Amino acid sequence: MSENAESSNTISAAQTTVKAESQKGDYPDFMLKEIHEQPRVLRDTFAGRFDAQSGKLNMNEIPLSTEEINAVDRIYIIACGTSYHAGIVGKDMIEQAARIPVEVQIASEFCYRQPVFTPNTIAIAISQSGETGDTMDAIALAKAADTPIITITNVADSSMTKESIATLQVLADQEVSIAATKSYTGQLAHLALLALYLGQERGTISAEDISSAYEDLTQIPQQVESILSESSIAAIEAAAATCYKAHDVIFIGRGVAAATCMEASLKLKETSYVHGEGYAANEFRHGPIAMIDAEAATPVVALAMESKTRERMLTIIKEVKGYGGNVVALATEGDTQAANLADSVIYLPRIREMYLPFTAIVALQVFARRIALLLGRDIDHPRGLVKAVVD
Ligand code: M6R
């Protein structure tokens, strides 16, 4: 490269940085800005999807007929990292509403397996960037088997959209921080809608249940806003302050909350370099519970919100306390029992069990960011990471 070319590149990189920095507004970092943008992303995604008059949810992006949707007998969700974690939640959403078996596959592993594509399999690729190399390879494998691809992505004209029969456009706008936040909840929003839509077309969920689930979805933006209120953030940050010196932070939950634990531990690891591990709470008792070190008061973040497994979670919290763990409980507003058992509590608004990941992860994004901040990390640019892994 000539000296001139190099210097003009340097200038343009510097200009880009200045431009990006100016877009931070009053926020100290993009991660916090993007966390706060989530209510807007969710509101925009849910808006106008349900016609109260006809009682129908619309998803005009999907070009499959009702007959074709009825014939679907398997769905592969393929994705990496945070998008993979969204896929795990999506599996439960789709299986519950549409009664189609769903397999969620880490895209980079999918390519080295021998997936069984039936003639009526469809694949859903999830990707913030729409360019991730591993997911592109998995798409190529599915396409070679004539499997139609639906992509959920934040980037409209990305490589993945070009390979797909349909794109569900995540409405997050550009995400600058390496740690995915608003793109993740934006992906969850599309998965929730897609699950209801598939169920509607297959007749596996009643019109009444779709309407009530949709109503609950439209409440989520304000519920997320309440988690991002000053007092709520103060409680989350106070809990984080009791954990930031730890070597390991363990996240436990059940059902869709277990998938949230995986994403929360990824957020912690990538932003703070503290080891985090997400477990299905009961599975945690089959070995990993030995990691709780009373001397170190190992932090255990327990997702114990109102759900069919709350009681069981409270029992596990007692057990963890008995071994000397420092328990941070995520509990539904007003749950004094959970608060009394734990060392700290983070309250979340009451929400339909299937939609717990939307609110719980927002609290845990704030939690991870706080720990990273207390450790003096570069919040938006963690070491060794790039926004899209394209090779
Ligand atoms: O762009 P993609 O969603 O396909 O990227 C996949 C992962 O690299 C990505 O989700 C990564 O895990 C997150 N940036 C972590 O916050």
Residues whose N, C-alpha, C, O or C-beta is under 5 A from the ligand:
A	BS01	M6R	C80 G81 T82 S83 I126 S127 Q128 S129 G130 T132 I178 A179 A180 K387
